[in-house]
Amino acid sequence: MTKFIPKELVKKAKEIDLLTYFMNNNPSELVKKGIGTYSLKAHDSVIISNGLWHRFSTNQAGKTAVDYLIKVEKMTF
């Protein structure tokens, strides 16, 4: 059964960038690579920089935490 998610909540979730998501939920996963650039312990091919992320091993990229969670962690919205 599909649950209804209000549009306002969807919009708010899509505004969170990946760096902010990890800083608020799992900061120990972040590995500082340089000024404003991070990678992840679990996925070291993911680079977060300038509000964007890119996973070089699979050539996936995005802007938001929702993009990352769906594309890399295979979560459903």
Secondary structure per residue as TSV (DSSP state, phi and psi in degrees):
chain	resnum	aa	ss	phi	psi
A	1	M	-	360.0	129.2
A	2	T	-	-84.0	132.5
A	3	K	-	-91.9	142.8
A	4	F	-	-79.0	130.3
A	5	I	-	-114.8	120.4
A	6	P	-	-57.9	142.0
A	7	K	H	-55.7	-36.9
A	8	E	H	-63.0	-39.4
A	9	L	H	-69.1	-39.8
A	10	V	H	-61.9	-46.5
A	11	K	H	-60.7	-43.4
A	12	K	H	-64.5	-41.3
A	13	A	H	-64.4	-37.1
A	14	K	T	-75.8	-7.1
A	15	E	T	-86.3	-11.9
A	16	I	-	-86.3	121.4
A	17	D	B	-79.9	164.2
A	18	L	H	-65.7	-39.7
A	19	L	H	-62.8	-45.6
A	20	T	H	-61.3	-42.1
A	21	Y	H	-57.5	-50.2
A	22	F	H	-69.8	-36.7
A	23	M	H	-62.6	-34.4
A	24	N	H	-86.8	-27.3
A	25	N	H	-113.9	-29.3
A	26	N	-	-157.5	64.9
A	27	P	G	-62.9	-24.3
A	28	S	G	-69.5	-13.2
A	29	E	G	-78.7	-19.5
A	30	L	E	-81.7	138.1
A	31	V	E	-122.4	116.0
A	32	K	E	-72.3	127.2
A	33	K	E	-106.2	-25.6
A	34	G	E	-177.3	-168.0
A	35	I	T	-66.4	111.0
A	36	G	T	71.7	14.2
A	37	T	E	-123.8	132.6
A	38	Y	E	-134.8	157.7
A	39	S	E	-124.8	-179.5
A	40	L	E	-116.4	145.0
A	41	K	S	-63.5	-44.9
A	42	A	S	-72.8	-30.4
A	43	H	-	-134.1	83.1
A	44	D	T	-70.2	-8.4
A	45	S	T	-86.7	-2.7
A	46	V	E	-85.8	124.8
A	47	I	E	-116.6	131.1
A	48	I	E	-112.8	123.1
A	49	S	E	-159.7	142.0
A	50	N	T	54.1	36.5
A	51	G	T	78.1	5.1
A	52	L	E	-123.2	162.0
A	53	W	E	-131.8	153.3
A	54	H	E	-145.1	130.9
A	55	R	E	-104.7	103.3
A	56	F	T	-67.1	-31.2
A	57	S	T	-66.8	-25.7
A	58	T	T	-123.4	2.3
A	59	N	T	57.6	35.8
A	60	Q	E	-95.8	147.0
A	61	A	E	-150.7	163.0
A	62	G	E	-175.4	-175.1
A	63	K	S	-115.1	-41.4
A	64	T	B	-99.4	164.2
A	65	A	H	-64.9	-35.2
A	66	V	H	-61.0	-43.7
A	67	D	H	-55.1	-48.2
A	68	Y	H	-62.0	-48.8
A	69	L	H	-63.1	-35.3
A	70	I	H	-77.4	-47.7
A	71	K	H	-75.5	-42.6
A	72	V	T	-96.3	-47.5
A	73	E	S	-86.3	-3.6
A	74	K	-	59.0	33.3
A	75	M	-	-84.2	152.5
A	76	T	-	-95.7	155.5
A	77	F	-	-81.1	360.0
